[in-house]
């Protein structure tokens, strides 16, 4: 398979994306939330597609193994950890266990059901809610490889790319019709994963013409402004359940979000020195932040409980307690920084241990 070289601009773009994910879950102001949800998840699908290669169809086993290790294994591993801790988390009020379904204390049968759900790419645990993206990206990446392989049997070169793009666009529209119009939800939200193939492939196509794409400040500012205007006038979307409302507006917003984020990343890379290194570091640890920002939020929720004298049961609020004032800023800072500091600390301890062992 092709060796992928580090792309700092794209890494910073991923950092922008994951920071927006955290802010979107933090109870931020409504307009900001609408703006974020217009494009932040399509941005991640497109960033993933940016590194897709047509040659992967000649290395299918390696491709699948890499996606299995990088997406499926983290999803299942952390899902099982949250399941094991489920009853304990309920007793200390970190999750709600007073509802129905999986929101109750587990007995042996419920543990087995939850384990089966995670292994088959469902999400019974509320604290692993954001991990739906790992499941979706895993399924979508395998589907894209399959589609590309089938198309490669009948077409090559530009015709192959046009055909794959056309099919993913049709699937995008079908996913919209089944979800928003007919209100049909496929098992494991397969309609969402099929629809998002188009975002991934657009990212791949952008990578092929990267030298011709312009990320000038004016275009960056214009796309950002238009996204805010769209959020204010039209509203927003939800990729989680593929409630996109209008496929044309959603597609345009996804592309504007790409140019807005990549343009901002370019400015940071070129003019912000050490700050660009920080964003690059964030971009390298997006999955860590994705997994741990919701559990980290509980620290701030606990503080707000003491400050406002809320009942301790409010600690189970998901993803945050009822927004109050500027607490969303604190949630956002902690949701990004604590996972990063934890990762840095673990690496530092391992490095120190290895150095000590070598001296011995």
Beta strands, then each sheet from edge to edge (+ up, - down):
end
